[in-house]
């Protein structure tokens, strides 16, 4: 009985290790964000403004990197002053003053990384950023397939593809 219990325990450990290895193999790779949902509303377009071309790369050595481009829009204007004529009788200039309004678009590439870990029997993904080690981000893994990854953080949902 004791020998059977030890063999069964060893078998369970081996099977769990194999499942984890397959899970890690499936989750590693470069993931591109396809859809961002906040409180069941598709806000992919606005997220793409603040995190354009968002990519999450999960490496087999338990490191990760993320990169994106942030767009910033700044209202700006220029004032042009032009002399368009001179009245010699009154000795005054006719001056045209005009304000041109426009929006300046600034882009700023962002990149970061850190360590990742699987928690709660591979139900949660934890990302610990190198720049903010004390505040890890935890995501519930809703779906993981060979080419699809769906994560949930609070009321935010992230749909990725490889």
Residue pairs with C-beta under 8 A, 6 or more apart in sequence:
19 122
20 118
20 122
23 118
23 122
23 144
24 60
24 118
25 60
26 144
26 145
26 146
27 58
27 118
27 125
27 144
27 149
28 58
28 59
28 60
29 57
29 58
29 162
30 55
30 56
30 57
30 162
31 55
31 56
31 57
31 58
31 149
31 160
31 161
31 162
32 53
32 54
32 55
32 160
32 161
32 162
33 47
33 51
33 54
33 55
33 56
33 158
33 159
33 160
34 44
34 159
34 160
34 161
35 42
35 44
35 157
35 158
35 159
36 42
36 43
36 44
36 47
36 48
36 156
36 157
36 158
36 159
37 43
37 44
37 156
37 157
37 159
38 155
38 156
38 157
39 155
40 155
47 54
48 54
49 71
50 70
50 71
51 68
51 69
51 70
52 68
52 69
52 70
52 71
53 67
53 68
53 69
54 66
54 67
54 68
55 66
55 67
55 68
56 64
56 65
56 66
56 160
57 64
57 65
57 66
58 64
58 116
59 65
62 115
62 116
62 117
63 113
63 114
63 115
63 116
64 113
64 114
64 115
64 116
64 127
65 111
65 112
65 113
66 111
66 112
66 113
67 109
67 110
67 111
67 112
68 109
68 110
69 107
69 108
69 109
69 110
70 107
70 108
70 109
70 110
71 105
71 106
71 107
72 105
72 106
72 107
72 108
73 103
73 104
73 105
73 106
74 103
74 104
74 105
74 106
75 101
75 103
76 101
76 102
76 103
76 104
77 99
77 100
77 101
77 102
78 99
78 100
78 102
79 97
79 98
79 99
79 100
80 96
80 97
80 98
80 99
80 100
81 95
81 96
81 97
82 95
82 96
82 97
82 98
83 93
83 94
83 95
83 96
84 94
84 95
84 96
85 93
85 94
86 92
86 93
86 94
87 93
87 94
112 129
112 130
112 131
113 129
113 130
114 127
114 128
114 129
114 130
114 131
114 133
115 127
115 128
115 130
116 125
116 126
116 127
116 128
117 125
117 126
117 128
118 124
118 125
118 126
119 125
119 126
119 138
122 141
123 140
123 141
124 138
124 139
124 140
124 141
125 138
125 139
125 141
125 151
126 136
126 137
126 138
126 139
127 136
127 137
127 138
127 139
128 136
129 135
129 136
129 137
137 153
138 153
139 151
139 152
139 153
139 158
140 151
140 152
140 153
141 149
141 150
141 151
142 150
142 151
142 152
142 157
143 149
143 150
144 150
146 162
147 161
147 162
148 159
148 160
148 161
148 162
149 159
149 160
149 161
149 162
150 157
150 158
150 159
150 160
151 157
151 158
151 160
152 158
